[in-house]
Amino acid sequence: PNLLGLSVRKRIVPTYEFLRSMLSEKNAASVVKRGTWIFLEGHSKNVEPNIGILRESGMPQSCISLLLARFPRELMWKTEKFGEVVDVVKQMGFNLEKSTSAVAISTLCGHNGKSRWDQNLEVYKRWGWSEDDVLSAFRRFPQCMTKSEKKIAQVMELLVNKMGWPSRMVAKYPVVMGLSLEKRIIPRFSVVKVLMLKGLMDENGNLGSVLCSTEKQFLERFVTRYRTKVPQLLSVYQGKTTIQDVRVHMRIGEIG
């Protein structure tokens, strides 16, 4: 209801026109739907000056529009603080001409960004990562520092303790922290586990090829390729057959 106290001519229309000057109609509407705070504060107080900082730092319009469309609240930070975050991102080695820099800025500006960073830094350290590992992972996939301690623990428990992958290998593929356990990680590693049991794959397999490949690529490399030797693979991948079922089948075959 606070919107009803704002001037349509002096605040609402100019702010929306500012959004439309930088975003498509669909993305401008998306920003408005996320909250009316941009109208309550207006774009000229912090948003416009912060965009000026980004431009002066060499960020192209495409990345600025991405930041405004996906993370508009971060652009409403006080200009002095926002400038400090941009400096930190540059010092971390991010190229402001790439979209990952926009995601990095949003990560460090996000709600309780500093406390979440410190918390996750300690979580990754407990799994054997060094600070350099964390920084390297952050450069590759900034969102890895926004995940909950629970999600990080679940992924590392599966990959490191159950699958036997070195913890620091995971640091080279931090995008796995953004993948769904139920829809991507567990089904694919169930297939890999069966291939290991059958002696068709060892623990030195490439983590990226397992988790970062497309659905079609994964099926071709790890399921279709072995369908004559392990006909249950597709069923394992689809969750219809468990690894325990495969073990039992193997024992029966050995007895036979």
C-alpha positions as CSV (number, residue, x, y, z in Angstrom):
1,P,0.0,0.0,0.0
2,N,3.0,2.4,0.4
3,L,3.0,2.6,-3.4
4,L,-0.3,4.6,-3.2
5,G,1.6,7.4,-1.6
6,L,4.1,7.7,-4.4
7,S,3.8,10.1,-7.3
8,V,3.1,8.3,-10.5
9,R,4.7,11.1,-12.6
10,K,7.7,11.7,-10.5
11,R,8.6,8.3,-9.1
12,I,6.7,5.3,-10.6
13,V,6.9,6.1,-14.3
14,P,10.5,7.4,-14.3
15,T,11.7,4.3,-12.4
16,Y,9.9,1.9,-14.7
17,E,11.2,3.8,-17.8
18,F,14.7,3.4,-16.3
19,L,14.2,-0.3,-16.0
20,R,12.8,-0.5,-19.6
21,S,15.8,1.4,-20.9
22,M,18.1,-1.4,-19.7
23,L,15.8,-4.5,-19.8
24,S,13.3,-6.2,-22.0
25,E,9.6,-5.7,-21.0
26,K,9.5,-9.2,-19.6
27,N,12.6,-8.8,-17.4
28,A,11.5,-5.3,-16.2
29,A,8.2,-6.8,-15.2
30,S,10.1,-9.6,-13.4
31,V,12.0,-7.0,-11.4
32,V,8.8,-5.3,-10.3
33,K,7.2,-8.6,-9.3
34,R,10.1,-9.4,-7.0
35,G,9.3,-6.4,-4.8
36,T,8.1,-2.8,-5.0
37,W,11.2,-1.5,-3.1
38,I,12.7,-0.2,-6.3
39,F,9.8,2.2,-6.6
40,L,9.8,3.1,-2.9
41,E,13.5,4.0,-3.0
42,G,13.7,5.1,-6.7
43,H,16.4,4.3,-9.1
44,S,18.4,7.5,-8.8
45,K,19.5,7.1,-5.1
46,N,21.7,4.0,-5.4
47,V,20.9,1.9,-8.4
48,E,22.0,4.4,-11.0
49,P,25.2,5.4,-9.2
50,N,26.1,1.7,-8.7
51,I,25.6,1.0,-12.4
52,G,27.9,3.9,-13.0
53,I,30.6,2.2,-10.9
54,L,30.1,-1.0,-12.9
55,R,30.5,0.9,-16.2
56,E,33.6,2.7,-15.0
57,S,35.0,-0.7,-14.0
58,G,34.6,-2.0,-17.5
59,M,31.5,-4.2,-17.1
60,P,29.6,-4.4,-20.4
61,Q,25.9,-3.6,-20.7
62,S,25.0,-7.3,-21.1
63,C,26.4,-8.1,-17.7
64,I,24.9,-5.0,-16.1
65,S,21.5,-6.0,-17.4
66,L,22.0,-9.5,-16.1
67,L,22.7,-8.2,-12.6
68,L,19.8,-5.8,-12.7
69,A,17.4,-8.5,-14.0
70,R,18.4,-11.3,-11.7
71,F,19.8,-9.6,-8.6
72,P,18.2,-6.1,-8.5
73,R,18.3,-5.8,-4.7
74,E,22.1,-6.0,-4.7
75,L,22.2,-2.9,-6.9
76,M,20.4,-1.0,-4.2
77,W,23.3,-1.3,-1.7
78,K,24.8,2.0,-0.5
79,T,27.1,3.1,-3.3
80,E,30.2,3.2,-1.0
81,K,29.7,-0.4,0.1
82,F,28.8,-1.6,-3.4
83,G,32.0,0.0,-4.8
84,E,34.0,-2.0,-2.1
85,V,32.4,-5.2,-3.2
86,V,33.2,-4.5,-6.9
87,D,36.9,-3.9,-5.9
88,V,37.0,-7.2,-4.0
89,V,35.6,-9.0,-7.0
90,K,38.3,-7.5,-9.2
91,Q,41.0,-8.3,-6.7
92,M,39.8,-12.0,-6.7
93,G,40.7,-12.1,-10.4
94,F,37.3,-11.9,-12.0
95,N,37.0,-10.5,-15.4
96,L,34.2,-7.9,-15.3
97,E,33.5,-8.5,-19.0
98,K,32.2,-12.0,-18.1
99,S,28.8,-12.9,-16.6
100,T,30.4,-14.8,-13.7
101,S,31.6,-11.4,-12.3
102,A,27.9,-10.3,-12.0
103,V,27.1,-13.5,-10.1
104,A,30.2,-13.0,-7.9
105,I,29.0,-9.4,-7.0
106,S,25.5,-10.6,-6.2
107,T,27.0,-13.4,-4.0
108,L,29.1,-11.0,-2.0
109,C,26.3,-8.5,-1.7
110,G,23.6,-11.1,-0.9
111,H,21.8,-11.2,2.5
112,N,24.5,-11.9,5.1
113,G,27.0,-12.4,2.3
114,K,30.0,-12.0,4.6
115,S,28.8,-14.4,7.3
116,R,27.7,-17.0,4.6
117,W,31.1,-16.7,3.0
118,D,32.9,-17.2,6.3
119,Q,30.6,-20.1,7.2
120,N,31.1,-21.9,3.9
121,L,34.8,-21.3,3.9
122,E,35.0,-23.3,7.2
123,V,32.8,-26.0,5.8
124,Y,34.9,-26.5,2.7
125,K,38.1,-26.4,4.8
126,R,36.7,-29.3,6.9
127,W,36.5,-31.3,3.7
128,G,40.2,-30.6,3.0
129,W,40.0,-27.6,0.8
130,S,42.6,-24.8,1.2
131,E,41.6,-21.1,0.9
132,D,43.2,-21.1,-2.6
133,D,40.9,-24.1,-3.5
134,V,37.9,-22.1,-2.3
135,L,38.8,-19.0,-4.2
136,S,39.5,-21.1,-7.3
137,A,36.1,-22.8,-7.0
138,F,34.4,-19.4,-6.4
139,R,36.0,-18.1,-9.7
140,R,34.6,-21.1,-11.6
141,F,31.2,-21.2,-10.0
142,P,30.4,-18.3,-7.6
143,Q,27.2,-19.9,-6.5
144,C,29.2,-22.5,-4.6
145,M,29.5,-20.0,-1.8
146,T,25.7,-19.5,-1.5
147,K,24.8,-23.1,-0.8
148,S,23.7,-24.3,2.6
149,E,26.1,-26.3,4.9
150,K,23.6,-29.2,4.5
151,K,23.8,-29.2,0.7
152,I,27.6,-29.0,0.7
153,A,27.9,-31.8,3.2
154,Q,25.5,-34.0,1.3
155,V,27.4,-33.6,-2.0
156,M,30.8,-34.1,-0.4
157,E,29.6,-37.1,1.6
158,L,28.4,-38.8,-1.6
159,L,31.4,-37.8,-3.9
160,V,34.2,-38.2,-1.3
161,N,33.1,-40.8,1.2
162,K,30.9,-43.0,-0.9
163,M,32.4,-42.7,-4.4
164,G,36.0,-42.2,-3.3
165,W,36.8,-39.1,-5.3
166,P,39.5,-36.9,-3.8
167,S,38.0,-33.8,-2.1
168,R,40.2,-31.4,-4.0
169,M,39.0,-32.9,-7.3
170,V,35.6,-31.6,-6.4
171,A,37.1,-28.1,-6.1
172,K,37.9,-28.3,-9.8
173,Y,34.2,-28.9,-10.6
174,P,32.3,-26.7,-8.1
175,V,29.4,-26.5,-10.5
176,V,28.3,-29.9,-8.9
177,M,27.2,-27.9,-5.8
178,G,24.5,-26.4,-8.0
179,L,23.2,-29.7,-9.3
180,S,20.2,-31.6,-7.9
181,L,21.1,-34.6,-5.7
182,E,17.9,-36.4,-6.6
183,K,17.7,-35.6,-10.3
184,R,21.4,-35.5,-11.4
185,I,24.0,-36.6,-8.9
186,I,22.5,-39.7,-7.3
187,P,21.2,-41.3,-10.5
188,R,24.5,-40.8,-12.4
189,F,26.6,-42.0,-9.6
190,S,24.4,-45.1,-9.1
191,V,25.4,-46.0,-12.7
192,V,29.1,-45.2,-12.0
193,K,29.0,-47.4,-8.9
194,V,27.6,-50.3,-10.8
195,L,30.3,-49.9,-13.5
196,M,32.9,-49.9,-10.7
197,L,31.5,-53.1,-9.2
198,K,31.7,-54.7,-12.7
199,G,35.3,-53.6,-13.1
200,L,34.3,-51.5,-16.1
201,M,35.4,-48.2,-14.5
202,D,37.9,-47.2,-11.8
203,E,37.9,-44.5,-9.2
204,N,40.0,-42.2,-11.4
205,G,37.1,-41.5,-13.7
206,N,36.6,-37.9,-14.7
207,L,34.1,-36.2,-12.4
208,G,33.3,-33.5,-15.0
209,S,32.4,-36.1,-17.7
210,V,30.1,-37.8,-15.2
211,L,28.2,-34.9,-13.8
212,C,28.7,-32.0,-16.2
213,S,27.9,-33.7,-19.5
214,T,24.4,-33.4,-21.1
215,E,21.8,-36.1,-20.6
216,K,22.5,-37.5,-24.1
217,Q,26.2,-37.5,-23.6
218,F,26.0,-39.3,-20.3
219,L,23.7,-42.0,-21.6
220,E,26.0,-42.6,-24.6
221,R,29.2,-42.7,-22.5
222,F,28.0,-44.6,-19.4
223,V,24.8,-46.5,-20.2
224,T,24.3,-47.3,-23.9
225,R,28.0,-48.2,-24.2
226,Y,27.7,-51.0,-21.6
227,R,24.2,-52.2,-22.3
228,T,25.3,-55.7,-23.4
229,K,27.6,-56.2,-20.5
230,V,25.3,-54.6,-17.9
231,P,21.7,-54.7,-19.1
232,Q,20.4,-53.3,-15.8
233,L,22.2,-50.0,-16.2
234,L,19.3,-48.0,-17.6
235,S,17.0,-49.4,-14.9
236,V,19.5,-48.3,-12.3
237,Y,19.7,-44.9,-13.8
238,Q,15.9,-44.6,-13.7
239,G,15.8,-45.6,-10.1
240,K,13.9,-48.8,-10.9
241,T,16.8,-51.1,-9.8
242,T,19.1,-50.6,-6.8
243,I,22.8,-51.1,-6.6
244,Q,22.0,-53.9,-4.0
245,D,19.8,-55.6,-6.6
246,V,22.8,-55.6,-9.0
247,R,25.1,-57.0,-6.3
248,V,22.6,-59.8,-5.6
249,H,22.4,-60.6,-9.4
250,M,26.2,-60.7,-9.5
251,R,26.4,-63.2,-6.6
252,I,23.7,-65.4,-8.3
253,G,25.7,-65.3,-11.5
254,E,28.9,-66.3,-9.7
255,I,27.2,-69.2,-8.0
256,G,25.6,-70.3,-11.3
